[in-house]
Amino acid sequence: MTYSNLWGGYKGFMALPVSILILAGCSGGDVETAESPSVNQSPSVAVANETEAQDAIKARIAVFKGMGKAIKPLGDMAYGKAEMDSAKVVANGAELVALSQKLDGLYNIDTRGFEIKNRSKDKIWTARADFAKKANALTAAAKALEAAGQAGDADAIKKAVGVVGQACKACHTEYREEKK
C-alpha cells in the first residue's frame, strides 16, 4: 500500500470537516527548533464534537498501521527471517519517511476529552516539543534506512532497522499506553 493510497483512500480522514482541517493548519506563528524545522509544531486544536475526535483517531491509527506494515518485512530481513531485498528496503524506508513526517500534525486535534478507545497518552498534548523531536528522530532514522537500502549494504540496513526500532520505542515509551 502506498502512502497516497493510505490517505487518499481513507474515507474517515477525508471526511473531516473543512473547518477542522483549516484550524489544524493554523499555528498562530511558526515554531521551529534546530532539531525539528520540518515538522508542523502547531498548537493543539480543541475538537468540537465526538465525530471529529473519532475521525482524528482513525486517521492516526491508519498511519500507525501503515508504519507497522512497512517495518515488519524490514525487521524480518534484519533478523534473517527473510532474504535481504534492497529495493524493498528503499520502498519501505520511503514509506516510513512519508508517514513519520505526518505524526506531529496528526495530533493537532486534541482528543483527550472523549472516551474513545485509543492508546495516546495525554502527555502528547502537554509535551509537544518533545513529541515533535521524537517524530523527527524517526524521520531521520527512516531516511538513513532508505539510504542504506540504496547502497545495498546489508550490515548498514540491519543497523538502520535497529535505529528505526529505537526511535519507535522512544516515542512509544513516553506517549503510548500499554495494551489492556
C-alpha positions as CSV (number, residue, x, y, z in Angstrom):
1,M,0.0,0.0,0.0
2,T,1.5,3.4,-0.9
3,Y,1.3,6.5,1.2
4,S,-1.1,8.1,-1.2
5,N,-3.4,5.1,-1.3
6,L,-3.4,5.0,2.5
7,W,-4.5,8.6,2.8
8,G,-6.4,9.1,-0.4
9,G,-8.5,6.0,0.2
10,Y,-9.1,6.6,3.9
11,K,-12.7,8.0,4.0
12,G,-12.6,8.8,7.7
13,F,-9.8,11.2,7.3
14,M,-11.1,12.6,4.1
15,A,-14.4,13.2,5.8
16,L,-13.1,15.6,8.4
17,P,-14.9,18.9,8.2
18,V,-13.1,21.6,6.3
19,S,-13.2,23.9,9.3
20,I,-11.2,21.4,11.4
21,L,-8.6,21.0,8.7
22,I,-8.3,24.7,8.4
23,L,-7.9,25.1,12.1
24,A,-5.4,22.3,12.3
25,G,-3.2,24.1,9.9
26,C,-3.3,27.4,11.8
27,S,-0.3,27.7,14.0
28,G,-0.6,31.2,15.2
29,G,3.0,31.6,14.3
30,D,5.7,29.2,13.1
31,V,7.6,27.4,15.7
32,E,10.9,25.9,14.6
33,T,13.8,24.5,16.5
34,A,17.2,23.5,15.4
35,E,16.3,19.8,15.8
36,S,13.0,19.9,14.1
37,P,12.3,22.5,11.5
38,S,10.4,20.2,9.2
39,V,7.7,19.0,11.5
40,N,4.5,21.0,12.0
41,Q,4.5,22.1,15.6
42,S,1.2,23.8,15.7
43,P,-0.6,24.1,19.0
44,S,-3.3,21.6,19.6
45,V,-6.8,22.4,18.4
46,A,-9.8,21.6,20.6
47,V,-12.3,19.2,19.0
48,A,-15.8,20.4,18.6
49,N,-17.6,17.0,18.7
50,E,-17.1,13.3,19.2
51,T,-17.3,12.5,15.5
52,E,-14.4,14.8,14.7
53,A,-12.4,13.2,17.5
54,Q,-13.2,9.7,16.1
55,D,-12.1,10.7,12.7
56,A,-8.8,12.1,14.0
57,I,-8.1,8.9,16.0
58,K,-9.0,6.8,12.9
59,A,-6.5,8.8,10.8
60,R,-3.8,8.2,13.5
61,I,-4.5,4.5,13.6
62,A,-4.3,4.3,9.8
63,V,-0.8,5.9,9.8
64,F,0.4,3.6,12.6
65,K,-0.9,0.5,10.9
66,G,0.9,1.7,7.7
67,M,4.1,2.2,9.6
68,G,3.8,-1.3,11.1
69,K,3.1,-2.8,7.7
70,A,6.3,-1.0,6.3
71,I,8.6,-2.0,9.2
72,K,7.6,-5.7,9.6
73,P,9.3,-7.1,6.5
74,L,12.4,-4.9,7.3
75,G,12.7,-6.4,10.7
76,D,12.3,-9.9,9.2
77,M,15.2,-9.1,6.8
78,A,17.4,-7.7,9.6
79,Y,16.8,-10.8,11.8
80,G,17.4,-13.2,8.9
81,K,13.8,-14.4,8.7
82,A,13.5,-13.1,5.1
83,E,16.0,-12.6,2.3
84,M,17.6,-9.1,2.1
85,D,15.9,-7.1,-0.6
86,S,17.4,-3.6,-1.1
87,A,14.6,-2.5,-3.4
88,K,12.0,-3.3,-0.7
89,V,14.2,-1.6,1.9
90,V,14.2,1.6,-0.2
91,A,10.4,1.5,-0.8
92,N,9.5,0.7,2.8
93,G,12.0,3.3,4.1
94,A,10.4,5.9,1.8
95,E,7.0,4.9,3.2
96,L,8.3,5.3,6.8
97,V,9.7,8.7,5.9
98,A,6.4,9.9,4.5
99,L,4.3,8.5,7.3
100,S,6.6,9.7,10.1
101,Q,6.5,13.3,8.7
102,K,2.8,13.3,9.4
103,L,2.9,12.2,13.0
104,D,3.1,15.6,14.8
105,G,0.4,17.1,12.6
106,L,-1.9,14.1,13.4
107,Y,-2.0,15.3,17.0
108,N,-3.1,18.9,16.2
109,I,-6.6,17.8,17.1
110,D,-6.7,17.2,20.9
111,T,-8.9,14.2,21.5
112,R,-8.3,13.9,25.3
113,G,-11.8,15.0,26.3
114,F,-13.6,12.0,24.7
115,E,-14.0,8.4,25.8
116,I,-12.8,6.9,22.5
117,K,-10.6,3.8,22.6
118,N,-7.0,4.7,21.7
119,R,-3.6,4.4,23.2
120,S,-2.4,8.0,23.1
121,K,-1.2,9.4,26.4
122,D,-2.3,12.9,27.4
123,K,1.4,13.8,27.6
124,I,1.4,14.2,23.8
125,W,-0.5,17.4,24.1
126,T,1.4,18.7,27.1
127,A,4.9,17.9,25.8
128,R,4.5,18.9,22.1
129,A,8.1,19.9,21.5
130,D,9.4,16.6,22.8
131,F,6.8,14.7,20.8
132,A,7.9,16.6,17.6
133,K,11.5,15.9,18.4
134,K,10.8,12.2,18.6
135,A,8.8,12.3,15.4
136,N,11.8,14.0,13.7
137,A,14.2,11.4,15.1
138,L,12.0,8.7,13.5
139,T,12.0,10.6,10.2
140,A,15.8,10.9,10.3
141,A,16.2,7.2,11.1
142,A,13.8,6.2,8.2
143,K,15.8,8.4,5.8
144,A,19.0,6.7,6.9
145,L,17.3,3.3,6.4
146,E,16.3,4.3,2.9
147,A,19.9,5.4,2.1
148,A,21.2,2.1,3.4
149,G,18.8,0.3,1.1
150,Q,20.0,2.4,-1.8
151,A,23.6,1.5,-1.0
152,G,22.7,-2.2,-0.8
153,D,24.8,-2.7,2.3
154,A,23.2,-5.5,4.3
155,D,25.1,-4.6,7.5
156,A,24.1,-0.9,7.2
157,I,20.5,-2.0,6.6
158,K,20.4,-4.1,9.7
159,K,21.9,-1.3,11.8
160,A,19.4,1.2,10.3
161,V,16.4,-1.1,11.1
162,G,17.6,-1.1,14.7
163,V,17.8,2.7,14.8
164,V,14.3,2.9,13.4
165,G,13.1,0.5,16.1
166,Q,14.8,2.5,18.8
167,A,13.1,5.7,17.5
168,C,9.7,3.9,17.6
169,K,10.3,2.6,21.1
170,A,11.4,6.1,22.4
171,C,8.0,7.5,21.4
172,H,6.0,4.5,22.5
173,T,7.6,4.6,25.9
174,E,6.6,8.2,26.5
175,Y,3.4,8.6,24.6
176,R,1.6,5.3,24.1
177,E,-0.4,3.4,26.7
178,E,0.2,-0.3,27.1
179,K,-2.4,-2.7,25.7
180,K,-5.1,-3.5,28.1
